[in-house]
Amino acid sequence: MTISPYVIIPLLIAAAIVQTTVTSYVQVIGVSPNLVLLVSVSWVLAAGSREGALAGLVGGLMLDAFSGAPFGVSTVALVLASMLTGLGEIHVLRTARALPYAAIALATLVYQATVLLLLQMAGRAVIWWPMMWRAVLPEMVVNTLFMPLVYYAVRWLARRLQPRRVEWQ
């Protein structure tokens, strides 16, 4: 399915703005949901891997623009997580009800591990195991809890905007 980039770009810009301003006040077990990752993964599952790669790129660029980390860290991590989520596009797996939950858990792990690796490569001090237990695993739980809200809203939007075939009678 091909949906105009004029939909996903403003959606991810809005998600990045909300994530950097509002979601810091919404914390579950001490962690805020990663709204841009949630929207990107949901878009991959709803619209396909091609649109998902664009979602990862735009979302990552927006997070990099608002972040104090070296530019490109969020972009690389989000594109990688989105591309791996695109593997769930196989039609056999697409019908599984647990796919969105498994996809966001795996995408969160890949995203955060990539961010930590890139930060370490940039010379930042990264202590792996405490970061994984105290930050990454709680974020996996929180993102999984928020996934139904975001996924079904994004899926509804993608179906609503999907081009329909017109047949002449």
C-alpha positions in Angstrom: 0.0 0.0 0.0 1.4 3.4 -0.9 0.3 6.3 1.3 1.5 9.9 0.7 4.5 11.0 2.7 2.4 14.2 3.4 0.7 12.1 6.1 3.5 10.4 7.9 5.9 13.4 8.0 3.5 15.7 9.9 2.4 12.8 12.1 6.0 12.1 13.2 6.9 15.7 13.6 3.9 16.0 15.9 4.9 12.8 17.7 8.4 14.1 18.3 7.2 17.4 19.6 4.8 15.7 22.0 7.5 13.2 23.1 10.0 15.9 23.9 7.5 18.2 25.7 4.5 16.3 27.1 5.4 12.6 27.6 8.1 13.4 30.2 5.1 14.1 32.5 3.5 10.7 31.6 5.6 8.1 33.4 4.9 4.5 34.2 7.3 2.7 36.4 9.6 5.7 36.1 9.8 5.6 32.3 8.1 7.6 29.6 6.9 5.9 26.4 8.9 6.5 23.2 6.1 7.9 21.1 8.1 8.3 17.9 9.2 4.6 18.1 5.6 3.6 18.8 4.3 5.6 15.8 7.1 4.3 13.5 6.6 0.7 14.4 2.8 1.0 14.1 3.2 2.6 10.7 5.4 -0.2 9.5 2.8 -2.8 10.6 -0.1 -0.8 9.2 1.3 0.6 5.9 4.3 -1.6 5.0 8.0 -1.6 5.2 8.6 1.0 2.5 6.5 3.6 4.3 8.0 2.4 7.6 11.6 3.2 6.4 10.4 6.8 5.7 8.8 6.9 9.2 12.0 5.8 10.8 14.0 8.3 8.9 11.8 11.2 9.6 11.2 10.3 13.2 14.9 9.8 13.8 15.8 13.1 12.3 13.2 14.8 14.5 14.5 13.1 17.6 18.1 14.1 16.7 17.0 17.7 16.2 15.6 17.8 19.8 18.3 15.6 21.4 21.6 16.5 23.0 23.2 13.3 21.7 25.4 13.3 18.6 23.4 14.0 15.5 22.4 10.8 13.7 22.2 8.5 16.7 18.4 8.4 16.9 18.1 8.3 13.1 20.3 5.2 12.7 18.6 3.5 15.6 15.1 4.2 14.5 15.7 3.3 10.9 17.2 0.0 12.0 14.3 -0.7 14.3 11.8 0.2 11.6 13.5 -2.0 9.0 13.6 -5.0 11.4 9.9 -4.5 12.2 9.3 -4.7 8.4 10.2 -8.4 8.7 6.8 -8.8 10.4 5.2 -7.9 7.0 5.2 -11.5 6.0 1.5 -12.4 5.5 1.6 -15.4 7.8 2.7 -13.3 10.7 0.5 -10.3 9.9 -2.6 -12.0 11.2 -1.1 -12.8 14.6 -2.7 -10.7 17.3 0.5 -10.6 19.3 2.5 -9.2 16.4 2.3 -5.5 17.5 3.4 -6.4 21.0 6.3 -8.5 19.9 7.3 -6.0 17.3 7.4 -3.0 19.7 9.3 -5.1 22.4 11.9 -6.1 19.8 12.0 -2.6 18.2 12.6 -1.0 21.7 15.4 -3.4 22.4 17.1 -2.8 19.0 16.5 0.9 19.2 18.0 1.3 22.7 20.9 -1.1 22.2 21.8 0.8 19.0 21.6 4.1 20.7 23.8 2.8 23.5 26.3 1.3 21.1 26.5 4.5 19.0 26.9 6.7 22.1 29.8 4.4 23.3 31.4 4.7 19.8 31.1 8.5 20.1 33.1 8.4 23.3 30.3 8.6 25.9 30.5 6.5 29.0 28.0 3.6 28.7 27.6 1.0 31.5 25.7 -1.7 29.6 24.1 -4.0 32.2 22.7 -1.3 34.6 21.4 0.6 31.5 19.7 -2.5 30.2 18.0 -3.4 33.5 17.1 0.1 34.7 16.2 1.8 31.4 15.7 -0.5 28.4 13.7 -3.3 30.0 11.2 -0.9 31.7 10.9 1.0 28.4 10.0 -2.2 26.7 7.3 -2.8 29.2 5.9 0.8 28.9 6.0 0.8 25.1 4.2 -2.6 25.1 1.5 -1.1 27.4 1.0 1.9 25.1 1.2 0.0 21.9 -2.5 -0.8 21.6 -3.5 2.9 21.8 -1.0 4.0 19.2 -1.2 0.9 16.9 -5.0 0.9 16.5 -5.0 4.7 15.9 -2.3 4.5 13.3 -3.9 1.5 11.7 -7.2 3.3 11.5 -5.5 6.3 9.9 -3.6 4.1 7.4 -6.8 2.3 6.3 -8.7 5.5 6.1 -6.0 7.0 3.8 -5.4 3.9 1.7 -6.0 4.5 -1.9 -9.1 2.6 -3.1 -9.6 1.0 -6.4 -12.3 2.6 -8.4 -14.2 0.4 -10.8 -16.3 1.8 -13.6 -19.6 0.2 -14.4 
